[in-house]
Amino acid sequence: MPSHPASAPAFLARAPPDRPRQLAGQTAHEITLRNGIVIAVHSNSFRTIRGRTLIACIFDEVSFWRDESSAMPDTETYRAVLPSLATTDGMLIGISTPYRKLGLLHQKHRDGFGQSNDEVLVVQGPSKVFNPSLSDRTIAAQRQADPTAANSEWDAEFRADISTYLDDELIDAAVEHGRPLELPPRPFPAFYRAFVDASGGTGRDSYTVAIAHREGERYVIDLVRGTRPGQKFDPQEVTKQYADLLKEYHIGSVTGDNYAAQWVQGAWRATNISYVQSDISKSRIYLEVMPLFARGLVRLPDHGRLLNELRLLERQTHRGGKDSVDHPRGGHDDFANATCGVLRTLSNYLGFSLEAMLADGEDDEKARQQANADSWQRFRYIQHLRSCGVPI
């Protein structure tokens, strides 16, 4: 499991002078030899690797593989490659800098390092062992700049400061399999809230929205939508579409993060829906809604992109002991941000559940009727403030 391995063997680039050239053809990603062997470089897709016959396969930097369509592309590609190697008794090699304690590399290290195993050999060592030409001065400077990261980058140690945000068991327990991907609006007293993660349409981020309501103690995500950046979109037009959607659920205000607050607020104001900037950061939102998942109070749709982003979120402990949560390098969390944002907004909304108060009431009939009346008046007052543009 070396980090920063040495360069590829020279025989791939130049044939010995006393032998005929074996190179039959070459493209940007493939080298074809005269004996029919093809040396190729491909992306880590468990779909495209199927149906091939392989005599060897190298997983490069496998600890950092990411895929928007899969939470565990390393494991799924590994399973897809094994049949391709079976007919030739080929060799599978994984080379990577270790990262967090998750995935194929960590599993192989955990089960095979230091063990007597005829099938799997796990080798671990500092970069300097595998590439003695590395500069001691460069390594020392990196250690001083970030000692924690240096243990991973140069000493090939798994990072102890990074872990998963939510365990797979918690996420799986929250998914309602078999329900529609989007739930239609319910009549009063159902009370809905919304959260958006805005995007300008020109980068790699999606513009997402999530709508949720409470049922007793449970928090139900009714829908999660996102406009993806595959093609440039007009954020003003997307805002109008989302505003029409929110009005179907009788939502008069929407909460969002700090992204481009000025144009976002103006775009939503033009739709007669007020935009409230979140009072806490995205990382704190993730940390605050963790107990809802731990207590089994969240109900999610079987939304592939959302679930994938939730599984990939990383929780990191910093030197001062403070935790933060964010997507991995090169990853995204637009759908996860909108979903956790609306969970936090709904759970923190004025400290009461209108639906629960109206449905449950109190044992005494007169007290129950008075509580219902008070709740209804409070609800009407809130709606009046919204119609006046008060951010509430």
C-alpha positions as CSV (number, residue, x, y, z in Angstrom):
1,M,0.0,0.0,0.0
2,P,2.7,2.5,-0.9
3,S,2.0,6.2,-1.4
4,H,3.6,8.1,-4.2
5,P,4.9,5.0,-6.0
6,A,7.8,5.1,-8.3
7,S,7.3,5.5,-12.1
8,A,6.2,2.7,-14.3
9,P,8.8,0.1,-15.5
10,A,10.9,1.3,-18.5
11,F,10.1,-1.8,-20.6
12,L,6.7,-0.3,-21.3
13,A,8.2,2.6,-23.1
14,R,11.2,1.1,-24.9
15,A,11.9,-2.4,-26.2
16,P,15.3,-3.9,-25.7
17,P,17.5,-3.4,-28.8
18,D,18.1,-7.1,-29.3
19,R,14.4,-7.9,-29.7
20,P,11.9,-6.8,-32.3
21,R,9.6,-4.0,-31.3
22,Q,6.4,-5.3,-29.7
23,L,4.4,-2.1,-30.1
24,A,1.7,-2.5,-32.7
25,G,-0.3,0.7,-32.0
26,Q,-0.9,3.5,-29.6
27,T,-3.7,5.9,-28.7
28,A,-4.1,8.4,-25.9
29,H,-5.4,5.7,-23.5
30,E,-4.2,2.4,-25.0
31,I,-1.0,0.6,-26.1
32,T,-1.5,-2.4,-28.3
33,L,1.2,-5.0,-28.5
34,R,1.8,-7.4,-31.5
35,N,0.8,-10.4,-29.4
36,G,-2.7,-8.9,-29.0
37,I,-2.3,-7.7,-25.4
38,V,-3.7,-4.2,-24.8
39,I,-2.4,-2.0,-22.0
40,A,-5.2,0.5,-21.3
41,V,-6.1,3.2,-18.8
42,H,-9.8,3.5,-17.9
43,S,-12.0,5.3,-15.4
44,N,-13.2,3.4,-12.3
45,S,-16.6,2.4,-13.8
46,F,-18.0,-0.9,-12.6
47,R,-20.3,-0.9,-15.7
48,T,-17.7,-0.5,-18.5
49,I,-15.2,-3.0,-17.1
50,R,-17.6,-5.9,-17.5
51,G,-17.2,-8.4,-20.4
52,R,-13.5,-8.1,-20.7
53,T,-10.7,-10.7,-20.4
54,L,-7.9,-9.4,-18.2
55,I,-4.5,-10.8,-17.3
56,A,-3.8,-8.0,-14.8
57,C,-5.6,-5.0,-13.4
58,I,-4.2,-2.1,-11.3
59,F,-6.5,0.0,-9.1
60,D,-4.7,3.4,-8.8
61,E,-5.4,5.6,-5.7
62,V,-8.4,3.4,-5.0
63,S,-8.9,4.9,-1.6
64,F,-10.1,8.2,-3.3
65,W,-12.5,6.8,-5.9
66,R,-15.7,8.7,-6.1
67,D,-18.8,8.2,-8.3
68,E,-22.0,10.2,-8.4
69,S,-24.0,7.0,-9.1
70,S,-22.5,4.8,-6.4
71,A,-21.5,5.3,-2.8
72,M,-18.9,2.6,-3.0
73,P,-17.4,2.5,-6.5
74,D,-14.2,0.8,-5.3
75,T,-16.1,-2.2,-4.0
76,E,-18.4,-2.5,-6.9
77,T,-15.6,-2.2,-9.5
78,Y,-13.7,-4.9,-7.5
79,R,-16.6,-7.2,-7.8
80,A,-17.0,-6.5,-11.5
81,V,-13.3,-7.1,-12.2
82,L,-13.0,-10.5,-10.5
83,P,-14.9,-12.5,-13.3
84,S,-12.7,-10.8,-15.9
85,L,-9.6,-12.0,-14.2
86,A,-10.9,-15.5,-13.3
87,T,-10.4,-17.1,-16.7
88,T,-6.7,-16.1,-16.9
89,D,-5.9,-16.4,-13.2
90,G,-4.9,-12.8,-13.5
91,M,-3.5,-10.5,-10.8
92,L,-5.3,-7.6,-9.2
93,I,-3.1,-4.9,-7.7
94,G,-4.3,-1.9,-5.6
95,I,-1.9,1.0,-5.1
96,S,-3.1,4.0,-3.0
97,T,-2.4,6.6,-0.4
98,P,-4.6,5.5,2.5
99,Y,-7.5,7.9,3.4
100,R,-10.3,7.3,5.8
101,K,-11.1,3.9,7.4
102,L,-13.7,2.9,4.9
103,G,-13.9,1.0,1.6
104,L,-12.0,-1.6,-0.3
105,L,-8.4,-0.6,0.7
106,H,-9.2,-0.4,4.4
107,Q,-11.0,-3.7,4.2
108,K,-8.1,-5.5,2.6
109,H,-5.6,-3.9,5.0
110,R,-7.8,-4.8,8.0
111,D,-8.2,-8.4,6.9
112,G,-4.8,-9.1,5.3
113,F,-2.0,-7.0,6.7
114,G,0.4,-9.1,8.7
115,Q,-1.7,-12.2,8.0
116,S,-0.6,-15.4,6.4
117,N,-2.7,-15.5,3.3
118,D,-1.9,-17.2,0.0
119,E,-4.5,-15.2,-1.9
120,V,-3.9,-11.6,-0.7
121,L,-0.6,-9.8,0.1
122,V,-0.8,-6.4,1.8
123,V,2.3,-4.2,1.8
124,Q,2.4,-1.0,3.7
125,G,5.3,1.5,4.1
126,P,6.3,5.1,3.9
127,S,6.8,6.8,0.6
128,K,10.5,7.0,1.1
129,V,10.7,3.2,1.2
130,F,9.1,2.8,-2.2
131,N,10.7,5.9,-3.8
132,P,14.1,6.7,-2.2
133,S,14.5,9.6,-4.6
134,L,11.9,11.7,-2.7
135,S,13.4,14.8,-1.1
136,D,13.7,14.7,2.7
137,R,13.3,18.5,2.8
138,T,10.0,18.3,0.9
139,I,8.6,15.7,3.3
140,A,9.7,17.6,6.3
141,A,8.0,20.8,5.1
142,Q,4.8,18.9,4.5
143,R,4.9,17.4,8.0
144,Q,5.3,20.9,9.5
145,A,2.5,22.3,7.4
146,D,-0.1,19.6,8.3
147,P,1.2,16.8,10.6
148,T,-2.1,14.9,10.4
149,A,-2.3,14.8,6.6
150,A,1.4,14.0,6.4
151,N,0.8,10.7,8.3
152,S,-1.4,9.7,5.4
153,E,0.4,11.2,2.5
154,W,3.9,10.2,3.4
155,D,3.7,7.5,6.1
156,A,0.8,5.5,4.5
157,E,-1.3,5.6,7.7
158,F,-5.1,5.7,7.6
159,R,-6.5,9.0,8.8
160,A,-7.9,8.8,12.3
161,D,-9.4,12.3,12.2
162,I,-11.9,11.5,9.4
163,S,-14.9,9.2,9.6
164,T,-18.3,8.8,8.0
165,Y,-21.0,11.2,8.9
166,L,-23.8,8.6,9.1
167,D,-23.4,4.9,9.3
168,D,-25.0,2.9,6.5
169,E,-27.4,1.3,9.0
170,L,-28.8,4.7,10.0
171,I,-29.3,5.8,6.4
172,D,-30.9,2.5,5.4
173,A,-33.3,2.6,8.4
174,A,-34.5,6.1,7.4
175,V,-35.4,5.1,3.8
176,E,-39.0,4.3,3.1
177,H,-38.8,1.8,0.3
178,G,-41.9,1.5,-1.9
179,R,-43.3,4.9,-1.3
180,P,-43.5,7.4,-4.2
181,L,-40.4,9.5,-4.7
182,E,-42.4,12.6,-4.1
183,L,-45.4,12.9,-1.8
184,P,-48.3,15.2,-2.8
185,P,-49.4,18.0,-0.6
186,R,-51.7,17.1,2.3
187,P,-54.5,19.2,3.6
188,F,-54.3,21.3,6.8
189,P,-53.1,20.8,9.5
190,A,-50.1,19.4,7.7
191,F,-47.3,22.0,8.0
192,Y,-44.5,22.2,5.5
193,R,-41.1,23.8,5.4
194,A,-38.5,24.1,2.6
195,F,-34.8,24.6,2.2
196,V,-32.8,25.4,-0.9
197,D,-29.1,25.0,-1.9
198,A,-28.8,27.6,-4.7
199,S,-26.4,27.5,-7.6
200,G,-25.7,29.9,-10.4
201,G,-25.9,27.3,-13.1
202,T,-22.4,27.7,-14.5
203,G,-20.4,25.5,-12.2
204,R,-20.6,21.9,-11.1
205,D,-23.1,22.3,-8.3
206,S,-26.8,21.6,-8.6
207,Y,-29.6,23.9,-7.5
208,T,-31.6,21.8,-5.1
209,V,-34.8,22.1,-2.9
210,A,-36.2,19.9,-0.2
211,I,-39.7,19.9,1.3
212,A,-40.6,18.2,4.6
213,H,-43.3,18.0,7.3
214,R,-43.7,16.4,10.7
215,E,-45.9,13.5,11.6
216,G,-45.9,13.3,15.4
217,E,-42.2,12.9,16.3
218,R,-41.2,11.8,12.8
219,Y,-39.7,14.1,10.1
220,V,-40.8,13.2,6.6
221,I,-38.9,14.4,3.5
222,D,-41.7,14.8,1.0
223,L,-39.6,15.5,-2.0
224,V,-36.0,16.4,-3.0
225,R,-35.4,18.0,-6.4
226,G,-32.3,19.3,-8.1
227,T,-31.5,21.0,-11.4
228,R,-28.1,19.6,-12.3
229,P,-25.3,21.5,-14.1
230,G,-25.0,19.1,-17.1
231,Q,-26.4,21.9,-19.2
232,K,-26.3,25.6,-18.2
233,F,-29.5,26.7,-16.6
234,D,-31.0,30.1,-15.7
235,P,-31.1,30.3,-11.9
236,Q,-33.8,32.9,-12.0
237,E,-36.0,30.6,-14.0
238,V,-35.3,27.6,-11.7
239,T,-36.2,29.8,-8.7
240,K,-39.6,30.5,-10.3
241,Q,-40.2,26.8,-10.9
242,Y,-39.3,26.0,-7.3
243,A,-41.5,28.9,-6.0
244,D,-44.5,27.4,-7.9
245,L,-43.7,24.1,-6.3
246,L,-43.6,25.6,-2.8
247,K,-46.9,27.3,-3.2
248,E,-48.5,24.0,-3.9
249,Y,-47.5,23.0,-0.4
250,H,-48.7,26.4,1.0
251,I,-45.1,27.4,1.9
252,G,-44.6,31.2,2.2
253,S,-40.9,31.3,3.0
254,V,-37.8,29.3,2.2
255,T,-34.5,28.9,4.1
256,G,-31.2,28.7,2.3
257,D,-27.4,28.8,2.9
258,N,-25.1,31.7,2.5
259,Y,-24.4,31.2,-1.2
260,A,-24.8,34.4,-3.2
261,A,-27.3,35.7,-0.7
262,Q,-28.1,38.9,-2.5
263,W,-29.2,37.6,-5.9
264,V,-30.9,34.6,-4.3
265,Q,-32.9,36.8,-2.0
266,G,-33.9,39.0,-4.9
267,A,-34.9,36.1,-7.1
268,W,-37.1,34.6,-4.4
269,R,-38.6,38.0,-3.4
270,A,-39.7,38.4,-7.0
271,T,-41.8,35.2,-6.6
272,N,-43.6,36.6,-3.5
273,I,-41.8,34.1,-1.3
274,S,-39.4,35.4,1.3
275,Y,-35.9,34.0,1.5
276,V,-34.4,33.4,5.0
277,Q,-30.6,33.0,5.2
278,S,-29.7,30.2,7.5
279,D,-28.4,31.3,10.9
280,I,-25.8,28.6,11.1
281,S,-23.2,27.0,8.7
282,K,-23.8,23.9,6.6
283,S,-21.4,22.0,8.8
284,R,-23.4,22.8,11.9
285,I,-26.6,21.9,10.2
286,Y,-25.3,18.4,9.6
287,L,-24.1,18.1,13.2
288,E,-27.4,19.3,14.6
289,V,-29.6,16.8,12.6
290,M,-27.5,13.8,13.5
291,P,-29.6,13.0,16.6
292,L,-32.7,12.8,14.4
293,F,-31.1,10.0,12.4
294,A,-29.7,8.3,15.5
295,R,-33.2,8.3,17.1
296,G,-34.8,6.9,13.9
297,L,-37.1,9.9,13.4
298,V,-36.2,10.7,9.8
299,R,-38.1,9.3,6.8
300,L,-36.4,9.6,3.4
301,P,-37.4,8.8,-0.2
302,D,-35.4,6.1,-2.0
303,H,-33.6,8.9,-3.9
304,G,-30.3,7.5,-5.3
305,R,-28.4,10.8,-5.5
306,L,-29.4,11.9,-2.1
307,L,-28.5,8.6,-0.4
308,N,-25.2,8.5,-2.1
309,E,-24.3,12.0,-0.9
310,L,-25.3,11.2,2.6
311,R,-23.1,8.1,2.6
312,L,-20.1,10.0,1.4
313,L,-20.3,12.9,3.8
314,E,-17.2,13.1,6.0
315,R,-16.9,14.1,9.7
316,Q,-13.5,15.5,10.6
317,T,-12.1,16.3,14.0
318,H,-9.8,19.2,14.1
319,R,-6.8,19.9,16.4
320,G,-8.9,21.9,18.8
321,G,-11.4,19.1,19.2
322,K,-14.1,20.8,17.0
323,D,-15.9,18.6,14.5
324,S,-17.0,19.6,11.0
325,V,-18.9,17.8,8.2
326,D,-18.5,18.3,4.5
327,H,-18.4,16.4,1.2
328,P,-15.1,14.6,0.2
329,R,-12.6,16.3,-2.1
330,G,-14.1,16.4,-5.6
331,G,-17.5,15.4,-4.3
332,H,-20.9,17.2,-3.9
333,D,-23.5,17.5,-1.2
334,D,-26.2,19.7,-2.8
335,F,-29.1,17.2,-2.3
336,A,-27.8,16.2,1.2
337,N,-27.5,19.9,2.2
338,A,-31.1,20.7,1.2
339,T,-32.4,17.7,3.0
340,C,-30.5,18.2,6.2
341,G,-31.3,21.9,6.0
342,V,-35.0,21.4,5.9
343,L,-34.8,18.8,8.7
344,R,-33.0,21.3,10.9
345,T,-35.4,24.1,10.0
346,L,-38.5,22.0,10.7
347,S,-37.1,20.6,14.0
348,N,-36.2,24.1,15.1
349,Y,-39.2,26.0,13.9
350,L,-40.4,28.1,16.8
351,G,-40.0,25.2,19.1
352,F,-43.5,23.7,18.5
353,S,-45.3,21.3,16.1
354,L,-48.6,22.8,14.9
355,E,-49.8,19.4,13.6
356,A,-49.0,17.6,16.8
357,M,-50.8,20.3,18.9
358,L,-53.9,20.2,16.8
359,A,-54.0,16.4,16.5
360,D,-53.1,15.4,20.1
361,G,-54.7,18.2,22.2
362,E,-55.2,17.7,25.9
363,D,-57.3,15.3,28.0
364,D,-59.7,18.0,29.1
365,E,-62.1,18.9,26.2
366,K,-62.2,22.6,26.9
367,A,-58.4,22.8,27.4
368,R,-58.0,20.9,24.1
369,Q,-60.3,23.3,22.2
370,Q,-58.5,26.3,23.7
371,A,-55.1,24.9,22.7
372,N,-56.4,24.3,19.2
373,A,-57.7,27.9,19.0
374,D,-54.4,29.3,20.3
375,S,-52.4,27.3,17.8
376,W,-54.7,28.4,15.0
377,Q,-54.3,32.0,15.9
378,R,-50.5,31.6,16.1
379,F,-50.5,30.0,12.7
380,R,-52.6,32.8,11.2
381,Y,-50.3,35.4,12.7
382,I,-47.2,33.8,11.3
383,Q,-48.8,33.6,7.8
384,H,-49.7,37.3,8.1
385,L,-46.1,38.2,8.9
386,R,-44.9,36.2,5.9
387,S,-47.3,38.0,3.6
388,C,-45.8,41.3,4.8
389,G,-42.4,40.0,3.8
390,V,-41.1,39.5,7.4
391,P,-38.4,36.8,7.3
392,I,-39.8,34.2,9.7
